[in-house]
Amino acid sequence: MKAILDFLTLIDRRIIYSVLIFSIIIPLFLKPSLPIRPTQEVIDAYNAVESLKEGDVLLLSTDYGPSAYPELQPVYEVVLEQAFKKNVKVLLMTHWQFQGLIVGVNGIEKVAKKFNKKYGEDYLILGFKPGVAGVMVGLSEDFRNVFPNDYYGKPIDSYPIYKDIVGDDNVLNYKDIDLLFGFEAGATGDFWVQIVQARYGVKMAFSVTAVMAPGYFPYYQAKQVVGIVGGLKGAFDYESLAKKRGLASLIMVSQIPAHTIILLFILLGNIGFIIRRIIK
């Protein structure tokens, strides 16, 4: 009995780490299929992008950095693929200097190359400007008030995409945006809802990190946002709806057995601890 209790309560950490490593690596090679049960808020976010028609305008805001890459980048790239397949015009901006630009620009250039989309005709990178609330209010009047030049320093109204989007007034603002999709690892999404949706009625959806997701559900329940993709599970669901096995799907097949093993070791340790106390 003592040997069993010692095993349960004093498992060598090297054994624990070794088991965890194999539980992560083996599924990456086997690539097992996982049951797909997308939640309604993810389905709604996916359908919001799917409902866009050729020539519609999608505004993307990449407000995250490398730390949130595994959770948000898979959704970001699938959304871009949906948009480019439908010949939707894409505008990209960020409230996160450097980090948001890095993930945003790299992602859109990667997907645009895949679909042979041309910069300035099919998509436009607006870039970054500091001051979240001021930027959002400024965009309501004219995007050129905030982004007179694009990411590369050229006037945004000099591109064909600008002329395709704007009406007779030659002004680009929220009235021209058919859907805003925010990718959020912080509080920027709250500003989007409380300022842009509340004041200007812009249709919007969000992909957020798992720790941020609970704070966004009241917006979804109040129908202030049309859909939410929460965390890695939401990203996996979104990829599944697009029939794609991407980064989120790859991580999920390793995360499930790893989490299961961690819980198993915790359970074994507690069982051994309880039995030891009873015996004493």
C-alpha positions in Angstrom: 0.0 0.0 0.0 2.8 2.4 0.9 4.4 1.9 -2.5 1.1 2.7 -4.3 0.6 5.8 -2.2 4.2 7.0 -2.8 3.6 6.5 -6.6 0.4 8.5 -6.5 1.7 11.4 -4.4 5.4 11.5 -5.4 5.3 11.0 -9.2 8.7 12.1 -10.6 8.2 15.4 -12.5 10.3 13.9 -15.3 7.7 11.3 -15.9 4.9 13.9 -15.9 6.7 16.1 -18.4 7.7 13.1 -20.6 4.0 11.9 -20.8 2.9 15.4 -21.6 5.4 15.8 -24.4 4.3 12.6 -26.0 0.6 13.5 -25.6 1.3 16.7 -27.5 3.6 15.3 -30.2 1.9 12.1 -31.1 -1.5 13.7 -32.2 0.4 16.1 -34.4 1.5 13.1 -36.5 -1.6 11.0 -36.3 -4.0 14.0 -36.9 -7.1 12.4 -35.5 -10.5 13.8 -36.4 -12.3 15.6 -33.6 -16.1 15.9 -33.2 -17.4 19.2 -34.7 -20.1 21.0 -32.7 -19.8 24.7 -33.5 -21.6 27.0 -31.1 -24.3 29.3 -32.4 -22.3 32.5 -31.8 -19.5 31.1 -34.0 -21.9 30.0 -36.7 -23.4 33.5 -36.7 -20.0 35.1 -37.0 -19.2 32.8 -39.9 -22.5 33.5 -41.6 -22.1 37.2 -41.3 -19.0 37.0 -43.5 -20.6 34.5 -45.8 -23.6 36.9 -46.3 -21.3 39.5 -47.9 -21.7 40.0 -51.6 -19.2 41.0 -54.3 -18.2 44.6 -53.9 -19.2 44.8 -50.2 -16.7 46.3 -47.8 -15.2 44.4 -44.9 -13.3 46.4 -42.3 -10.8 44.3 -40.3 -9.1 45.5 -37.1 -6.2 43.3 -35.9 -5.9 44.4 -32.2 -3.6 41.7 -31.0 0.0 40.6 -31.0 2.0 37.3 -31.2 0.9 36.1 -27.8 -2.7 35.8 -29.1 -1.6 34.5 -32.5 -2.7 30.8 -32.0 -6.2 31.9 -31.0 -6.9 34.7 -33.4 -4.7 34.3 -36.5 -6.5 31.2 -37.7 -9.9 33.0 -37.7 -8.3 36.1 -39.3 -7.0 34.1 -42.2 -10.2 32.2 -42.8 -12.2 35.5 -42.8 -9.8 36.8 -45.4 -10.2 33.7 -47.5 -14.0 34.0 -47.3 -13.8 37.7 -48.3 -11.4 37.2 -51.2 -13.4 34.2 -52.6 -16.5 36.5 -52.8 -14.5 39.5 -54.2 -15.3 41.6 -51.1 -13.2 44.8 -50.7 -11.1 44.5 -47.6 -9.8 47.4 -45.4 -7.3 46.6 -42.7 -6.4 48.7 -39.7 -5.1 48.2 -36.1 -5.1 50.0 -32.8 -2.0 48.0 -31.7 1.2 49.6 -33.0 3.9 47.2 -34.4 2.3 44.0 -33.0 -1.1 44.5 -34.7 0.6 45.6 -37.9 2.9 42.6 -38.0 0.2 40.0 -37.6 -2.3 41.9 -39.8 0.0 42.7 -42.7 1.6 39.3 -42.8 -1.7 37.6 -42.7 -3.4 39.6 -45.4 -0.4 39.5 -47.8 -0.2 35.7 -47.4 -3.9 35.2 -48.2 -4.0 37.8 -50.9 -1.1 36.1 -52.7 -3.0 32.8 -52.5 -6.0 34.4 -54.2 -4.1 36.6 -56.6 -5.6 39.8 -55.1 -4.0 43.1 -55.9 -3.1 45.7 -53.4 -5.0 49.0 -53.9 -7.7 47.2 -56.0 -8.9 44.4 -53.8 -7.6 45.4 -50.4 -6.0 48.3 -48.6 -3.9 48.5 -45.5 -4.7 51.7 -43.6 -2.2 51.1 -40.8 -2.1 52.4 -37.2 -3.0 55.6 -35.4 -2.9 56.2 -31.6 -6.0 57.1 -29.6 -8.7 54.5 -29.8 -11.8 56.6 -29.1 -10.5 59.6 -31.2 -9.7 57.3 -34.1 -13.1 55.7 -34.1 -15.0 59.0 -34.0 -12.7 60.4 -36.7 -13.5 57.5 -39.0 -17.2 58.3 -38.7 -16.7 61.6 -40.6 -14.1 60.6 -43.1 -11.4 57.9 -43.1 -9.0 60.4 -44.6 -9.2 62.5 -41.4 -7.5 59.6 -39.6 -5.7 57.8 -42.4 -4.8 60.3 -45.1 -2.1 57.9 -46.3 -2.0 54.2 -46.2 0.5 51.9 -44.5 3.0 52.6 -47.4 2.6 56.4 -47.2 0.5 56.9 -50.3 -2.9 58.8 -50.2 -5.7 56.4 -49.7 -8.0 58.2 -52.2 -5.4 57.6 -54.9 -6.2 53.9 -55.1 -8.8 52.3 -57.3 -10.4 50.6 -54.2 -11.2 53.9 -52.7 -13.0 55.1 -55.8 -14.9 51.8 -56.0 -16.1 52.1 -52.4 -17.1 55.7 -52.0 -20.3 57.2 -53.3 -20.9 60.5 -55.1 -19.8 62.5 -52.1 -16.3 61.0 -52.4 -16.2 60.4 -48.6 -15.4 57.1 -47.0 -16.9 56.5 -43.6 -19.0 54.0 -41.6 -21.9 54.2 -44.1 -19.7 52.4 -46.6 -18.8 49.5 -44.3 -21.0 46.4 -44.6 -19.3 44.5 -41.8 -16.6 45.2 -39.2 -14.7 42.2 -37.9 -12.5 42.8 -34.9 -9.7 40.5 -33.6 -9.3 41.4 -30.0 -6.8 40.6 -27.2 -7.7 43.6 -25.1 -10.4 46.2 -24.5 -10.5 47.7 -28.0 -13.6 45.6 -28.8 -15.5 47.4 -26.0 -14.8 50.7 -27.7 -15.9 49.3 -31.1 -19.3 48.4 -29.6 -19.8 51.3 -27.3 -18.8 54.0 -29.8 -19.2 52.7 -33.3 -22.0 50.2 -33.0 -24.0 52.3 -30.5 -23.6 55.6 -32.4 -23.4 54.6 -36.0 -25.1 51.2 -36.1 -22.2 49.4 -37.8 -22.7 45.6 -38.1 -19.8 43.9 -36.3 -18.5 40.5 -35.2 -15.5 39.6 -33.1 -12.8 37.0 -32.6 -11.4 37.2 -29.1 -9.1 35.4 -26.8 -10.6 32.8 -24.4 -10.1 35.0 -21.4 -11.9 38.0 -23.1 -14.8 36.0 -24.4 -17.1 36.1 -21.3 -17.0 39.9 -21.4 -18.3 39.9 -25.0 -21.3 37.6 -24.6 -23.5 40.4 -23.2 -23.0 42.3 -26.5 -24.0 39.2 -28.4 -27.0 38.5 -26.3 -28.1 42.1 -26.6 -27.7 41.8 -30.4 -25.1 44.6 -30.5 -22.7 42.2 -32.3 -23.8 39.5 -34.7 -21.3 36.8 -33.7 -18.4 35.9 -31.4 -15.5 33.5 -32.0 -14.0 32.8 -28.5 -10.6 31.3 -28.0 -9.0 28.3 -29.6 -12.2 26.2 -29.5 -14.0 29.0 -31.3 -11.1 29.2 -33.9 -11.4 25.4 -34.4 -15.1 25.7 -34.9 -14.6 28.5 -37.4 -12.1 26.5 -39.4 -14.4 23.5 -39.3 -17.3 25.6 -40.8 -14.9 26.6 -43.6 -13.9 22.9 -44.0 -10.3 23.8 -43.3 -7.7 22.0 -41.2 -5.5 24.9 -40.2 -3.5 26.0 -37.2 -6.4 25.9 -34.7 -7.3 22.4 -35.7 -3.7 21.3 -35.4 -3.4 22.7 -31.9 -6.7 21.3 -30.7 -5.8 17.7 -31.4 -2.8 18.1 -29.1 -4.5 20.3 -26.5 -7.3 17.9 -25.7 -5.1 14.9 -24.7 -2.6 17.2 -22.9 -5.4 18.7 -20.8 -6.8 15.3 -20.1 -3.5 14.0 -18.8 -2.9 17.0 -16.6 -6.4 16.5 -15.0 -5.6 12.8 -14.6 -2.3 13.5 -12.8 -4.1 16.0 -10.5 -6.8 13.4 -9.8 -4.2 10.7 -9.0 -2.3 13.0 -6.7 -5.5 14.0 -4.8 -6.6 10.4 -4.5 -3.2 9.4 -3.0 -3.3 12.4 -0.6 -6.8 11.6 0.6 -6.0 7.9 1.1 -2.9 8.8 3.0 -4.8 11.1 5.4 -7.5 8.4 6.0 -4.8 5.8 6.9 -3.1 8.2 9.3 
